[in-house]
Amino acid sequence: MSLRVVRAIGAVERSDDFHVGRLLLLLRAAGGRTGTKPIAGIMKLAKMDFLLRYPNCLARVLRATGGNVADAAIKPHERDTIEAKMVRFRYGPWDERYRRWIGLMVARGLSSTYAKGRTVYVCLTGRGREVADELGALGEFADLRRRGKLIADSVGAMSATGLKDFVYKQFPELLDMRWGEEIEL
């Protein structure tokens, strides 16, 4: 792999816009037909995004939930690579930047948040739905859009705790990882 490719990959990983775009597509898919349904909890958003960032893990989840893996259109090169690294933290697959990305979406008028008890709900605004639809119409984002819908359909109805337990059941190797270690599945 050339140094130029490595630098390009690093730039994508550091790009807040790339991550925000992916989260917009996921929130749009999870928002139901109207796109207005919120995701209940940052932990739940992170777990769903874990499946979007790791197509090989999405395939395992689809098999476990009776979904059609072929619908995910996972290309051979995606089976052993990921588009954005995640790190193991206390509550599982996590990225310390989720609050930043959510804050950026709120500041740009693309999403809103509210709290009920100890749960933070994240949902798209009308402008966020428009941007997500525009992104989803681009060929470069078609796979993310399709996979976001598969994730929402297969695990979106689970509670945050139910999804956490499901992820650990499907990926017991996560439990043995040390905090701060990059996830490699």
Steps between C-alpha positions, in 0.01 A plus 500: 500500500643837404559779749250714306226243562589476869483881532165508318359237734622697799341819367164325462522363853566851637223661294208598720292556186545139392380369837215751518387394152498134601302580817250705300435199277464273803265739680295535181466123469414461868250786482238286329297593195477866598854514634387663824536213746796559735768256607469458875849532641850579384605145592234362266612735222860384553404132486299551182787700351738219598305276263511764227876550539574127504320335206640158596326536839178611333507175303525302824207693648287451190561124517403501869181699443391313189584787268636456151878560498490548122286811553798666672701472176825452691787502257793257542742775603257613774501164673844557647515877515298773661434852390561656842669356807324471832656451841383280787379711790318418820161458337617311194566614147523871535670801365562791732395736222125416496408793723710725276330374184155535653592851612613585147174370356299705750711813436443461125125459550508140373388326819353575837541335836296484814527309824243285674637382830857390433444427131601742227279473192644596161282572198531676168353840429324570172828635363682190628256276315554702182878473526480128582276444197741696278796295628307176463428582137873520421650179370793523743259477794260239360654215700489698825138597436401140423687361800357765731152381403598137561636591842188697591278214384697226675594657834342847509204392712731369775557712807850634557561234765345228284722601207808507725423149625433381145829646373693330780326171428588523129853632563624346825857589399416863586467405864861384517643815347672755721363851520665731249591213265404537133223262399610253237237244407 
